[in-house]
């Protein structure tokens, strides 16, 4: 899942070298913390959060196929 989020984010931003994904294991789920350059934050979130929602939907669907629960958080 980490590679999927990293690939999607790098495809959207102007500074792909500043994209970082941190994976935090929980008891029942995995949290993926996405960090991008401040000037690329709008590109990852999108208008009214549409791109962020789309990223979360794709990751959630891929995780469901593996029987996992994954949450994507976008950090500044």
N, C-alpha and C positions, 0 to 999 in steps of 0.2 A: 504494500500500500504506500509505503514511504516513497518508493521510486515513482509511482503513479502521480502522486501529488507534486513531487519535484519536477517531473516532466511537464505536467500541465502548467505549473507556475512559470517555469523557464520559457515555455512557448508564448506566454502572454507578456512578459516584461521586457524592458529595454536593457536591464542589467542582470542577465541570467547568472552571472558569477556571484551575486549577492543573495541569491535564493538559498535559504536554509530550511530544512525540515527536521524537527526534533521529535523523536518518538518516545512517548511516555506510556509505559505499560501500567494498566490498572487491574483491579480484580476481575472486572467483567468486560472491560473495553480497552481500546487503545486510543490514545489522544495524539494526534499529529499536529504539532505547532508549526505553522508556516510563517516564516519571517522573510520579508522582501525589503528592498531599498525604499525609503520614504517617498521618493518621487514615483515609484511604481505601485504604491498602495491602491490608488484609484483604478488602475488597470486590473488588479487582482479582485477587487471588490465589485467593480462595475456599477452601472446605474441602478440605484435602488437595491444593490446587493445581488443582482441577477447572476453575475459570473461566479461569485462566491457560492451562491446557492447551487449553481450547476456543478461546480467542483465537488461540493459536498454530496450531491446526488450521485455523481459518477463513482465516487469513492465508497459511498454507502452500498451501492449496487454491487460493486466488485467485492466488498467485504462480506456481503450477504451470501455470495456464491461460495465463500470459504467458511461460512458459519461463524463469522466474527462480527463484532460491533466496533466501528471506527468513527471517531469524532474528529473533524478538522476545525482547528482554531487558527484564525489569522491574527498574528501579533504585530505590534508596532515596534 
